């Protein structure tokens, strides 16, 4: 039985889209600052994040099914290899989001203006652009990433503490479900449900860290840029810091995957 099965391909495509959307969501604040509609931009950001996290919940049963279909011979090794492929796809999704970042700054700038004109109705904006004319307009927004985009960004403008925190948060969030599922194979059958439910705790902690230490700072920074109390380059530096650290976090996730699974297994047996 090959590692890359039909289910792995489906889950990979699902993960690729989810991760790309999560990465591109960071461009909404830059777009909001550009068009002077930061509150509307934050609303769009929240919507994108909620959609991506709900999609992550749907992904869990699909990923769990891989364990049931795995061969009995060398099952742990087989599942580990499949899950590492999925983590690698997550890195690829972030990288794709980084490459499309300049394009979606332009797309989201227009979407934010339309969202404001439509009095906050995302459905109206969606149907307005989901036609041939609208798709053509979106295609015209394509921008090739250029070095000029990072002009003015230096080590001084990069929030180093947030960079480190987001690497940790991204790594934990990437392996939360996968490590918990892998842990179900490391514990006795009666402890497997406990190990599985631990993914909610792991991702919950990552979400709390994100909400407490990262999102508020981004909102305050966007407000300061809008009030001309802070240079625009700092907001751009923040966004690039977040997507860069997110990518590194998915790389670190490869290292933490198995240790985290054994920690979850130990925790499940202790309860």
ABEGO torsion letter per residue (X at the ends): XBABBAAAAAAAAAAAAAAAAAAAAAAAAAAAAAAGBAAAAAAAAAAAAAAAAAAAAAAAAAAAAAAAABBABGAAAAAAAAAAAAAAAAAAAAAAAAAAAAAAAAAAAAAAAAAAAAGGBAAAAAAAABBAAAAAAAAAABBBBBAAAABGBBAAABBAAAAAAAAAAAAAAAAAAAAAAAAAAABBAAAAAAAAAAAAAAAAAAAAAAAAAAAAAAAAAAAAAAAGABBAAAAAAAAAAAAAAAAAAAAAAAAAAAAAAAAAAAAAAAX
